[in-house]
Amino acid sequence: MKAIGPGRLAGALSITLTLAQAAWADVPPPLIKRLDDPTRAKVLAALAGLIILGFAMVLLTWLGARVVQRYRKGTAYFRPTPRPGEHDWARRPLSPDGSEPDQPASDP
């Protein structure tokens, strides 16, 4: 195989660079750059508003899913605490023989 000479390499390089410059020269600037300043500000503000609303929708969906999950699991968060009954306020003995813990047990 023959090696490419420096003259051919330089010619191929110059043709490639010329074609690349011609391709880049025809590309118009992006639409946002072609707008005047007040219109560009309105478009960017609307885009920012859409992004914020999207995040808010995701947040509300996540919070709603948490509420539904708590509701399905049946936690007491959604039910009121049951009122204590009449006998729930009575003192219960702590020892098995029924004596009060403050009083010493009597010796038989």
VMD Tcl script that draws the C-alpha trace (Angstrom):
set ca {
  {0.00 0.00 0.00}
  {1.24 3.44 -0.83}
  {1.55 6.09 1.80}
  {-0.38 9.31 1.32}
  {1.93 12.18 0.58}
  {1.90 15.47 2.46}
  {0.45 17.32 -0.52}
  {-2.54 15.01 -0.83}
  {-3.14 15.08 2.91}
  {-3.12 18.89 2.95}
  {-5.53 19.00 -0.01}
  {-7.96 16.55 1.59}
  {-7.80 18.48 4.84}
  {-8.48 21.82 3.16}
  {-11.47 20.39 1.27}
  {-12.86 18.92 4.49}
  {-12.45 22.23 6.34}
  {-14.07 24.15 3.50}
  {-17.07 21.82 3.48}
  {-17.40 22.04 7.26}
  {-17.31 25.85 7.16}
  {-19.96 25.89 4.43}
  {-22.18 23.57 6.43}
  {-21.88 25.67 9.58}
  {-22.47 28.94 7.73}
  {-25.96 27.92 6.58}
  {-27.25 27.01 10.05}
  {-29.59 29.76 11.33}
  {-29.47 30.71 15.00}
  {-31.93 28.93 17.30}
  {-35.47 30.24 17.54}
  {-35.01 31.53 21.07}
  {-32.08 33.68 19.89}
  {-34.12 35.13 17.01}
  {-36.86 36.45 19.31}
  {-36.80 39.99 20.61}
  {-36.02 40.46 24.30}
  {-39.57 40.92 25.73}
  {-40.90 37.92 23.78}
  {-37.91 35.81 24.82}
  {-38.53 36.73 28.47}
  {-42.19 35.70 28.16}
  {-41.29 32.37 26.54}
  {-38.66 31.58 29.18}
  {-41.04 32.57 32.01}
  {-43.75 30.30 30.57}
  {-41.24 27.45 30.32}
  {-40.13 27.99 33.92}
  {-43.79 28.03 35.01}
  {-44.41 24.71 33.26}
  {-41.39 23.17 34.97}
  {-42.55 24.41 38.40}
  {-46.07 23.11 37.77}
  {-44.63 19.75 36.78}
  {-42.69 19.51 40.02}
  {-45.81 20.53 41.97}
  {-47.85 17.81 40.27}
  {-45.23 15.20 41.14}
  {-45.13 16.41 44.75}
  {-48.92 16.36 45.13}
  {-49.11 12.90 43.58}
  {-46.45 11.63 46.00}
  {-48.24 13.15 49.01}
  {-51.58 11.75 47.84}
  {-50.05 8.30 47.50}
  {-48.77 8.53 51.08}
  {-52.23 9.46 52.37}
  {-53.85 6.61 50.47}
  {-51.21 4.17 51.74}
  {-51.84 5.24 55.34}
  {-55.57 4.96 54.82}
  {-55.25 1.47 53.35}
  {-53.00 0.26 56.17}
  {-55.59 1.47 58.68}
  {-53.45 3.61 60.96}
  {-55.12 5.56 63.72}
  {-54.29 8.83 61.98}
  {-57.71 8.94 60.32}
  {-59.70 7.37 63.18}
  {-60.34 9.15 66.47}
  {-58.83 7.66 69.59}
  {-61.42 5.48 71.34}
  {-62.66 6.93 74.59}
  {-61.66 4.96 77.69}
  {-64.43 2.95 79.28}
  {-65.72 3.21 82.83}
  {-63.38 0.55 84.22}
  {-60.29 1.69 82.37}
  {-59.69 4.36 85.01}
  {-59.64 1.94 87.95}
  {-56.34 1.01 89.55}
  {-55.10 -2.41 88.68}
  {-52.85 -4.36 91.04}
  {-49.36 -4.97 89.79}
  {-48.57 -8.01 91.89}
  {-50.26 -11.38 91.32}
  {-51.55 -11.69 94.93}
  {-53.60 -8.48 94.64}
  {-51.74 -6.34 97.18}
  {-50.93 -2.72 96.40}
  {-47.29 -2.03 95.58}
  {-47.15 0.81 98.16}
  {-48.18 -1.46 101.02}
  {-45.80 -4.16 102.19}
  {-47.09 -7.71 101.96}
  {-48.25 -9.08 105.34}
  {-46.38 -12.06 106.76}
  {-48.58 -15.11 107.63}
}
mol new
graphics top color blue
foreach p $ca { graphics top sphere $p radius 0.5 }
foreach p [lrange $ca 0 end-1] q [lrange $ca 1 end] { graphics top cylinder $p $q radius 0.2 }
display resetview
